Amino acid sequence: MNNLKERRQRAILDLVRREPVHTQQELAAALHRLGLETTQATVSRDIQELGLVRTAAGYQPGARASVVNELVLSVTQVEFLMVVRTPPGTANLVARAIDESGLEGVAGTVAGDDTLIAVLSDRSAAGSLRSLLGA
């Protein structure tokens, strides 16, 4: 991925995680304010490539979450840790999706082959993480 495209797509993800963005035009305008000139056609392609879905609350990361839901076999909470079991070879994919979600209260993840641990900075984040994982 070229540097400009990568910067633009990272900015798009940051924007939709921070504030409601309801239209491609709003997203293009927000990118313009960040100094990233783009067209609506480019924004449309970026939305598709990033797997964003349009909800009543605005664009949200979505396609990856549905894949993640299918990979989670079980979730067990132990104090400030969530132990997530997945099929062999898929724990890193789920951990990355958690890390990229920007979920409030999740400090980070550590993944093996079929198990990952999500470290919570706040026990109340467990509910949000369970929702993200479809558990």
C-alpha positions in Angstrom: 0.0 0.0 0.0 1.4 3.4 -0.9 2.2 5.8 1.9 -0.5 8.4 1.0 -3.2 5.7 0.8 -2.0 4.2 4.1 -2.1 7.6 5.8 -5.5 8.3 4.4 -6.9 5.0 5.5 -5.5 5.3 9.0 -7.0 8.8 9.2 -10.4 7.4 8.1 -10.3 4.7 10.8 -9.2 7.3 13.5 -12.0 9.6 12.4 -14.8 7.1 12.5 -13.7 5.8 15.9 -13.6 9.3 17.3 -16.7 11.0 16.0 -19.8 10.1 14.0 -19.3 10.4 10.3 -22.5 9.7 8.3 -21.7 10.4 4.7 -18.7 10.1 2.3 -18.8 13.8 1.8 -18.4 14.4 5.6 -15.5 12.0 5.6 -13.9 13.7 2.6 -14.3 17.1 4.3 -12.8 15.8 7.5 -9.8 14.4 5.6 -9.4 17.8 3.9 -9.2 19.5 7.3 -6.4 17.0 8.1 -4.6 18.1 4.9 -5.4 14.9 3.0 -7.0 15.9 -0.3 -9.2 13.2 -1.8 -12.2 12.6 -4.0 -15.5 10.9 -3.1 -14.7 8.0 -5.4 -11.4 7.4 -3.4 -13.2 7.7 -0.1 -15.8 5.2 -1.4 -13.0 2.7 -2.3 -11.3 3.2 1.1 -14.6 2.6 2.9 -15.0 -0.7 1.0 -11.3 -1.8 1.5 -11.5 -1.0 5.3 -14.7 -3.0 5.7 -16.6 -0.1 7.2 -20.4 -0.4 7.5 -22.9 2.4 7.7 -25.0 2.4 10.8 -27.4 4.9 12.4 -24.4 6.2 14.4 -22.3 6.7 11.3 -19.6 4.6 9.6 -18.2 1.9 11.8 -15.6 -0.9 11.4 -17.7 -3.9 10.5 -16.6 -6.6 8.1 -13.6 -7.7 10.2 -15.8 -7.9 13.3 -18.2 -10.4 11.6 -15.2 -12.6 10.6 -13.9 -12.4 14.2 -17.3 -13.5 15.6 -17.1 -16.7 13.6 -13.6 -17.4 14.9 -14.3 -17.0 18.6 -15.0 -20.4 20.3 -15.1 -19.2 23.9 -14.4 -16.3 26.1 -13.5 -16.6 29.8 -12.9 -13.6 32.1 -10.3 -13.8 34.9 -10.1 -10.5 36.8 -8.6 -8.0 34.3 -7.9 -10.6 31.6 -10.1 -12.2 28.9 -9.0 -15.5 27.6 -10.3 -16.1 24.1 -10.1 -19.5 22.4 -10.1 -19.7 18.6 -9.5 -22.4 16.0 -5.8 -23.3 15.5 -3.8 -20.6 13.6 -6.4 -17.8 14.1 -5.7 -16.2 17.5 -3.4 -13.5 15.9 -6.2 -12.5 13.5 -8.6 -12.0 16.4 -6.1 -10.2 18.6 -5.3 -7.8 15.8 -9.0 -7.1 15.3 -9.3 -6.3 19.0 -6.2 -4.1 18.9 -7.4 -2.2 15.9 -10.9 -1.7 17.3 -9.7 0.9 19.6 -12.0 -0.4 22.2 -12.0 1.7 25.4 -10.6 -0.2 28.4 -8.6 -2.8 26.4 -4.9 -2.2 27.1 -3.7 -4.8 24.6 -3.5 -8.4 23.6 -1.1 -11.3 23.5 -1.8 -14.1 21.1 -0.6 -17.7 20.6 -1.8 -20.2 18.0 -5.4 -20.8 19.3 -5.6 -18.7 22.4 -5.2 -15.0 23.1 -5.3 -12.9 26.2 -6.8 -9.4 26.2 -5.6 -7.2 29.1 -8.3 -4.9 30.4 -7.5 -1.6 32.1 -11.0 -1.6 33.5 -13.3 -4.6 34.3 -16.2 -2.8 32.8 -14.5 -3.1 29.4 -15.3 -6.9 29.5 -18.9 -6.3 28.3 -17.8 -4.2 25.3 -15.1 -6.8 24.4 -17.7 -9.6 24.6 -20.0 -7.6 22.3 -17.1 -7.1 19.8 -16.3 -10.8 19.9 -20.0 -11.8 19.6 -19.6 -13.8 22.8 
